[in-house]
Amino acid sequence: MNAYFVYILTNKYNTVLYTGVTNNLERRVYEHTSKLIEGFSKKYNLSKLV
């Protein structure tokens, strides 16, 4: 059985929230914080795991 994680990211000032689902939390948070993927997290500079 695969394990999945629901995660929430926010920006420096805690004014924007992003919720996602992944099966590899470490890789996914790295992708968001490194701005590797164009989209919401890059646009709003999400960098903190809640």
C-alpha positions as CSV (number, residue, x, y, z in Angstrom):
1,M,0.0,0.0,0.0
2,N,1.4,3.4,-0.9
3,A,1.5,6.2,1.6
4,Y,0.4,9.7,0.6
5,F,0.8,13.0,2.3
6,V,-1.4,16.1,2.4
7,Y,0.8,19.2,2.8
8,I,0.4,22.9,3.2
9,L,2.9,25.6,2.1
10,T,2.9,29.3,2.9
11,N,4.9,32.3,2.1
12,K,7.3,34.3,4.4
13,Y,4.4,36.4,5.8
14,N,1.9,33.6,6.1
15,T,-0.6,35.4,3.8
16,V,-1.0,32.7,1.2
17,L,-1.7,29.0,1.6
18,Y,-1.2,26.1,-0.9
19,T,-2.5,22.6,-0.2
20,G,-1.2,19.6,-2.1
21,V,-1.0,15.8,-2.1
22,T,2.1,13.7,-2.9
23,N,3.6,10.3,-2.3
24,N,7.1,11.8,-1.8
25,L,7.0,14.8,0.6
26,E,10.7,15.6,0.7
27,R,10.9,15.7,-3.2
28,R,7.8,17.7,-3.6
29,V,8.7,20.4,-1.0
30,Y,12.1,20.7,-2.6
31,E,10.4,21.3,-6.0
32,H,8.3,24.0,-4.6
33,T,11.0,25.8,-2.6
34,S,13.5,25.6,-5.5
35,K,10.9,27.1,-7.9
36,L,11.5,24.2,-10.3
37,I,7.9,24.2,-11.5
38,E,6.0,27.2,-13.0
39,G,2.8,27.9,-11.3
40,F,1.1,29.0,-8.0
41,S,4.0,28.2,-5.6
42,K,6.5,30.1,-7.8
43,K,4.2,33.1,-8.3
44,Y,3.5,33.5,-4.6
45,N,7.0,32.6,-3.4
46,L,5.8,29.7,-1.2
47,S,8.7,28.4,0.9
48,K,7.5,27.2,4.3
49,L,6.0,23.9,5.1
50,V,3.2,24.3,7.7
